[in-house]
């Protein structure tokens, strides 16, 4: 998906070389999101001049384009704004013409970068073309830039403020987006807006910030120039409201003045992801849907685009300035060759982080603070509905059986997009659980809002603190897997799996009849990190397997049963998205209903045959495929003597049946990695990949 980065400095001297480096590094930190081109726009040497650098390919190519240019990189400025972007193509192929920033006209009166999709862009384009405007690209973003110019030109006698102008434009847009606007008519100003796509702003000052919040300006609010005390919000729906706030004037909360009351040098960093900001500052502000942020003269104003005709403010009246918990070292590759490899090898630590502070292995107690106040409601629910996409969907599918066993509540697992298409019936006594690594998955957010409207209890399971799903759900769990630095989400799967397992265990703690089963699972969780390490020690043999048996294959079937069906689906997803090999996860019980027709001596098969209650049934599937001359690779437990001699095996430690999938997925992750490397693919930048709202 696209990556946005913007940089503003006020009363802070910077030369153009440093500004360009900040922009390129900001884009490079978001490379894991996947993209096909990159570009940026900065102020030129002449008045009202904007200079663009655009390149199809990686950020390294953009750096090269800048190095080859004749631009004066020694010029210094004390105040400026500049914007940059990595594009993941949706409207139009990867090309310099389609690369962001997109401009409104040849004079560059307005330029825009965008993450998301404007769904009514075709209609807007037709209207603007009838009014004589020319389009240079195939993108939906260009329609936004030209519409901004059209609105600006339509009122020559009464010029609007930059914020009012953007508000007018946003009211005409449909879809999801994060937008950043820059204009020659409003020098050294920048306006950002968000609806459905993530956006945050980092704040950096030489001195400590005097306040740690900003008040939100709602439509019809009094003028900025009037000093007014900021009351402490007392509404129980104001989830971001701190327990107490000093009475600070509006101007001071926005101006970030120093202790002596004078404006101080300040830098603002705008990004789609915190990983692009953390090396500059850890003080960030997360924008919410329909927030509009205006930065000018060292001031940051947050406005609301009121779409509710009733005029009610449904969001908190402040935005907290929060402190990032991640470190720069966490988003670097370190000793590893690729981010995906790093994530795979970090899983022994990431699963510990998911359990840390929540598990008391000595007393067999689990404490999920984010659910504590709602446990009694969850235990009385008529059904549990999981809603997710991709890898998150597979983690929910992997834990469905243990939820049904321990809670004795019916459980369904839904793909968010299909859930919305069907307009699935949801009732007030349903428990709806939304699983998302980023907390910004567009379809999952729409499903969440659908369920909120119907009065269901909504629970979030996310990794990103401050994300949309974490804010809009009633309660939830942060999986604490650390920052996502690779597109493959390998850590996310195992950490989500464990977080959901903890939820199931917590919900069942009032049932004495399940005590033995719960204790067995908790003991299994305690041994899990060491067992994952032992699986990783087999990396060399898995690399050899990828280089020999599977290297020249065009397709691959993975089959399993029970808890391992989700393992097969997730393994197949990793192989297809990273190594571009067609792969399919098959429920072994459905083998006779079609898939068996694919089996012959030329079809590679991986069958998961670890020892659980369904072991005899999977053995039957093994016999069926070998009878048709298949030569399957068997994922089995260490010490299993039931495997025939001569069969190629991948051995993993044995654990509790409901946790076995956590160990079985590790070899499949490693196989997908080695297959991609063998075929010369860049595992950190797979083609055509998208996991969150994109442009």
N, C-alpha and C positions, 0 to 999 in steps of 0.2 A: 504494500500500500504506500501511498505518497508520504513524504516527510517534509514538514514545514520548518523553516528556521528563519528567525528575524533577529536583527541586532540594532539596538538604539543606544547611543551614548550622549550624555548631556553634561557640559562643563568638564568633560573628561577627554583630554587630548589623545588622539589616536592617528597613526598614519594609515594610508590606504592599504599598505601591505598587511598590517596587523588586522585591519577590518576584513580583508579578503580571506586571511587565514582563519579568523574566527568563523566566518560563514562556511568555508569549505570543511573545517573540522566539525562544525555543527551538523552538516549533512553527512559526513563520514560516520559520525556516531549513530546515525539512524539508518545506516546501510542494511542492517539486518532485516529491515522492514520489507526489503525487496523493491527493486525499481529498475527502470530501463533507460533513464536519462536524467540529467541534472542541469540546473541553471541558477543564476542569481542576477540581481539588479542593484547597482550602487549609483550614487551621485557622480556625475562627471565633473570636468573642470569648468565648464561654462554654466551660466545660470539656466535653470530649468532643463538641464541635460541629465539623462539617465543612461548609464552604460550597462549593456547586457553581456553576460557570458553564458553560453549554452553549449551543451555537448551530449550527444547520444552515447550511452555507455556509463561507465563508472565515474565516481567523483575524482579519481586519479586523472581521468581524461580532462575533466573540467579544470583541474589544477594546471595541467599542461597547456590548455588553451589560454589560461590567464598568463602563464609564464611566457608564452610566445607573443603576447600582445604588446603594444607600445604604450600602454597606460602608465602614467606617472604614479608609481607606488610609494613615492616618498612624500607626497602631499599630505599635510596634516590638517585635521579638523577637530574642533572641540565639541561639536554637536552634529549628528547625522542619524539617518535611519536607512537600513538596507534589508533586503529580503532574499531568501534562497529557497530552493525546492528540489526534491527528488521525485520524479514522476513514475507512476505505475500506470501504463496506458489502459484507458477504457474507451475514450472517444478519440479515435484516430491512432495510427501506428506510431511507434517511437520515431521521432524526427526532431530536428532543430526547430521547425515551425511550430510543432505541438508542445515544445518544451516550455516550462514556466520559468520566469514570470510571463504572463500574457498581458498585452497592452490594449488600451482602448482605441488608439489611433497612432499615426506615424509620429506624432509629437510626444507620445508617451505621457499623456495627461494623467492617466490612471493606469497603474499596473497592479496585478493581482496574482497571488499564489493560493492554491486551493487543494484541500484533501477532502474527498467525498464525491458525490454525484448530484448535480442539479437536474432533477428529473423533468423539469419543464423547459430545458435548455433549447430544444428544437423549436418550440412555440415562440420563445423569446427571440431566437435567431431570425425566424421568419418576420416577426414584427419589426425588428431593428433593420433588417435588410430592406423592407418596404419603405423605411424612412431614410434610406440612402446610405446606411453604414456598410462598410466593407469588412469582411472577415478574412483573416490571414491563416487561421488554423482550423482543425476539425474538432477542437475541444469544446466542452460545455463551459469551461472557465472563461473563455473569451467573451461569451455572451454576458457574463457578469461584469467584466471590465467595460464593455461597450455600453451596457445598460447604465453603469455609473456615470459615464460621460453624458449620455442622453439626458439623464435626470438633472445633472449639473447644468447643462446647456439650456434646459427648458426653463430655468429661472434666472435669467441674466440680471433682472432688476433687484432680486432679493436673494443674494448668495447665502447658501446654507452652510452651517458648520460641517466639518468632515464627519462628525458622528451622526448628525441629522441626515446627511446625504446617504451614508451607509445604511441607516435604519430604513430609509425609503426604499433603497435597493433590496434589502433583505425581505421586505414585505412582499416582493414580487417573486421570490425564489421558493421553489419546492424541492424537497429532497433532504439529504444530509450533507453537511459541509463543515469545514473549518476554513475560514478565509482571512487573508491578511492583505490590506490595501495600502498603497503608497501613491502619492500624487504630487505633481509639480505645483499644483495650486495650493497645497498645504505643506510647505517645506518643513522638514524635520518633524513631521507628524506621522503617526501610523495608527491604523484602526484594525482591530481583529474582531472576528465574530465566530461563534460556534453554534452549531445545531447538529448533534449526532456524531460528530467526529472529535477526537480528543485535542485539546489545546491547553497549554499552560504557559505562564510567564514567570521567568526568574528575575529577581531583583538583587543588584549588587551595589553596595555603597562602601566607601572607605571607613565610615563610622557606623556604629550600631544603629539599626533602625529604631526610631522613636516609638513606632506602633507596629503591631503584628496583625493588622487587619485593614481592610478597606470597606467603606460603606458603599452600598449599591444605590445608584441613582435611578429611581423608577420614573416612568413617564409622568410628566406633570409636577415633578419635584421642583423645589425652589432653586433659584439660581445658585451656581457654584460659589459666587462671590460672597454670599451671605454666610457668615460664621454661625454655626448652629451646633449645639451639643448633640452627640450621637448617643441615643438611648440604648441601653442593653436590651437585646431582643429576649422576650420571655416566652414566646410561643413554643410549645412542645414540639412543633414540627420543624423548628429551626435546628436541624441536626448539627450544623457546623458552629452553632452559637457556643462560645466559651462560657464558663460559669460567671465570669465577671470581666468587665472592660472599663478602662479609664474613660472619663468623659473628655473626648478630644474633638476639636472642631473638625468639620468636614474637610476644610482646606488642608489641615495638617495631616489628616489621615491619607490624603492623596498626594501631598507635596513631598513627603519624606524629608522634611526639613531637619536640620541638625539641631543640637541642643540650644545653640544660640539664636535659633529662629531664622537662620539664613539658608537659602537653597544650597544643597551640597551636590558634588559630582555624583552621578548615578548612571548605571548601565542596566538595560533591560534586555532579556533574552526570551524570545518567543519560540516555542517548539511544539512538535507533536508528541514528543517523548522526553521524559526527564533525563534520559541518558545523554542527550545533547547539551544539557545545561549543567550537570553536576560538576564538571571540571571548572566552571566559572563561579557558581554560587549554589548553595543548598537551600536558599530561601525562595520558595516558589508559591505561586497562586494558581489554583486550578480553576479555569473558567467552567461555568455550567451552561447547559443548553439555553440558547437565546440571550446569553451574555454578550455585550459589545464592550470591548476594552479600547480606550483611546489614550495614546501616549503622546505627550507634547510638553516641551520645556521642563522635563524632569518630573512631570506629573502623570499619574496613572488614574484614570477614571473608569469605573465599571458602570455601564448603563444596561438597562433591560429592554429588550424588544418585546413589548407587551402584546402577546397574541391572544390573551384571554379577554374577551369583550366585557366580562363582568368587572374587570379592573382589579381583581384580587391578586395580591402578591403571593404566589405559591412557594417561592424560594426564600431562603434567609436574606435578611437585609444587609448582611456583610459577607465578605469573602476573606477567610483567614489566610494569612501568609504562613505556609507550613514549612517544615524543615525536612529535606530529603534524607532518607536513611541510607541510601546506597553510596558506595565509594567508587571512585574512578577505576580502581583496580578490578572491580567486579565486572566492568563492561569492557575490559581488555582481554585479549586472547592469552596473555601470559606465555607459558611454555608450550601451549597447544598450537597446532597448525591451523585449526578452524574453530569458529565459535561453537559449531554443533558438537565437535569432539569435546570441547571444554564442558559443555552442558551435560553430555553423557557421563563424563567422569566426575562431575560435581554432584551426581545424584546421591551418593552415600551421605554427603553433607546436607543436601537440600531436603531429604526426607527427615533427617534429624531436626532441621529448622522448622519443618511443618509440625513436628510433634513437640518441640521444645516449649516448656511452660504449660503444656496441656495434658501431658501424660505423667502419672505417678505409677511407675512400674511396680513399686514395692507394695502399694495399697490397691493396685488394680483400679485406680480412679482416673477418670477423664474429666477435664474442665474446659469447656468451650465458652469463654466469657461472652462472646458475641451472640450466643443463643440462649443464655441463661434465663432471660426474662420471658422467653417465648416457648420454652420446652413443654410447658403444660398444654399450650395450644397445639403444638406439633403432635404431641402424643394422642390428642383427641381428633386429629384430622381424619377425614373419610378416605383420602388417598394422597399419595405423594406424586407430584408431576415434576420430572426433571426436564429442563429445557436448555439446549446447548447446540453448538456447531463443532464439526471437525473433531479434533483430539479431545476437546472437553466433552463432547457427546459420547465418545468412547469410554472416558473415565466414568461417566454416569452409568453407562451400560454395564461396565465391569463390576459396579457395586450394587446394581439393582437387586440381585439375588440375596445379598446379605441384608439389605434393607428389608426385603420381604420376610426373610427368616427371623430377624431380630425384632422387628416392630409389628409384624403380622398386619401391616397396612398395605393395601394394593399400591403398586408402584408402576408408573408408566414413564418411558424415556422418549422425549420428543426432539426431533430436529427443529430448531427455531423457525426456519423458513417455512417448513411444511406445517408446523403448528399454526402459523399465522394464515397460511393459504386456506387451511381447513376451517378457520374460525372455531377452533376447538372449544367445546363447552367447558367453562370453568366456574366453580361455585365458591361460596364464601367459606366453606369448611375444607377447601382444598389447600394443601401445602405445596407451593410452587417453588422449586429450587433452580436457580439460574447459575450455570457454571461457565466461567470465562476467564482465561488467563489474564487478558488485558483489562477486563471490565468495561470494554468499549465496543464489543462485537455488535454491529448494527442490528442484525436480526434478533439477537437475544435481548437487546434493550427494548425493541419494539414489542417482543413477546412479554417482557416484564411489565411494560405499561398497559398492555392488554389485560394482564391478570390483575394489576392494581385497580383498574377501572371496575373489575368484577368482584372486588372485595376479598380476594384470596390473600393469605399470608404469604409474603414473598421473601425468600431467603437467597442471599448471594454467596457464591463461593468464587472468590477472585484472588488474583495475586497483587494487583495494583491498588495501593491505598489511595483513596481520593477519586477513584474512577467512577463513572456514571452508575454502574450497577451497585457498587459499594455504597453510594450515596442514596440511591432511590429505593433500595430494598429495606424492609423493616428490620432485618437482622442478618447476620451472616458470619462467614469465616474467611479470614485472609490466609492463603496457603503458605505465605512466607517462603516462596521458592527462590527469591532473589530476582534481579533484573533479567528480563528476557533479552538475550544478545544474539540469538540465532532464530531463524524462522521455523525450525523444526519442532519447537516446544517440547523437547524431550523431558526436561525437568518438570514442566507443567503437568504432563500426564501423570507421572508418579506422585507428585505432590498433591494434585487434585484427588487422585485415587485414595491417598492416605487421609486427606481432609474429610472426604465423604465417608470413609471407614470410621473415622473418629465420631462423625455425626451419628452414624448408625449405632455405634456402641453407646454413645451418650443417651440416645433416645430409648435404649433398651435397659438402662441401668435400674429401672424400677421393677424389672421382671426377674424374680428370684430363679425361676426355672431355666433362665438362660445364663446363669452365673458361670457355670463351667465352660460353656462355649465362649463367653466374653473373655474369660481369663486365658483361654487357649489362644485367642486372637491377639490379646495384649502381649502375651509372651512371644508370639510370632513377630509382632511389631518391634519388640526390643531387639530381636536377633537380626532384623532386616538390614540395617546398614552394613554390617559385616558380611552378610550374604551377598549383597550387591557388589561389594568390593571383590569377593571371590569370583563372581561372574565376569567382572571387568578384567580379571587376570587372564581370561581366555581370549583376549582381543586378538592376539597373534594368530591363533588357530581359525578365528572367524574371518580374519583378513585373507588367510590362505583359502578358505572355503569360498569366499567371494571371488577371489582371483582365478579359481579353478573350475568348480562345478557350476557356478552361476554366471560367470563373466560374459558368456556369449548368448545367454538366454534372452528371449524377447518377452516372455511372460512367466509369471510365478503364481502358484496357488498356495495359500496358507489355510490350513483347516484345523479346527479344534471344536471343543464342545463345552457347554456349561460356562464356567468362569472364563474359559480360554477363547470363547468366541470373540469377545471384545479385544483380547490380545491379538487375534488374527486380523481383525479390522484395523486396529491401530498400526500393527506391523506392516500391513499392506499399504496403508496410507503413507507411512514414512518412506517405504521403498519407491512408491510411484512419484511422490513429490520431490524426492531428493535425487534418485537415480534414473528417473524417467522410464523405468521398466513397468510394463503393465503388470499389475499384481492385484489379486482379489482374495479377500478374506471370506471363507466359506464355513458355514455351520456344518460340522461333520454329520450331524443327523439328517441333513438334507442332501447327502451325497447321491442318493438314488433318484432324486427328483430333478435331474438335469446335469449337475456338475460332473458326474461320473463319465459323461460322454466326452469330456475334454482329456481324460486320463489316457496316456500311452507312454512309451519309453522316452519320448522327446519332451514331455511336459514336466518341468521342475515342480516339485511339491515339498512344502515344509509342513509337517504335521506335529501338533503339540500334544504330547502323550505323557504328561506328568501324572503322578499317582494321586488320584482322588476318587470319589465315588463313581465317576463316569469312566474310569480307566478301562474297564472291560469293553464298553461301547466304542471307545476310540480305537481300541485294539481291533475291533471288528472292521472299522473304517480302514485301518491300516491293511488288513488282509484283503479288503476289496480293491484297494488301489494297487497293491503289489501283484494281485492276480491279473491285473491288466498291464503288467510289465513296467509299472512306475518304479522309480528308485528314489523314494522319499528321504528327505533329511528329517530326522526325528529329534524334537526337543523333548528331553526326558530328564528324570531325576538322577542324581548321582547314586550309584549303587543299585540301580534298577537292572536286575539280571534277566528280565523278561524280554529284552530287546534281542532280536535274532542276530547272530554273528554276521559280520559283513555289512550291516546297515550303518550308514553315516549318521552320527549322533552329535547333538549339542547338549552337553550335560549342565544342569543347573542344580543348586541345592534344593532340598525339599523343605516346604514350609506348610502352614495351614492352607487349606484349599482356597479360601477366599483371598489370600495374599499371594498365591503362587503366580498370578499374572504380573505382579510387580517385578518378579525375577525373570519371568519368561520374556518380557518385553525388551529387556536390556540387550540380549543377543540380536534381536531383530533390528533394534536401533543401530547397533554396530554394523550389522550386515548392510543396511541401507547406506550408511556412511562409506563403507569400503567399496561397495558397488559403484557409488558415484565417483569416488576417487579413481577407481580402476578405469572408468570410462571418460575421465578427464573433465568431469563437471565440477562447477563451483558450488559446493554444498551450502555455503552461506548466502548465495544469491540464486536460488532456483528460479527458473523461468516461469512466467505466468502465475506466480504465487501470490495469494492474497489471503490474509486471515482476519483483517479488520476493515473498517470503512475505508474505501480507497477512492482515488480519482482516476 
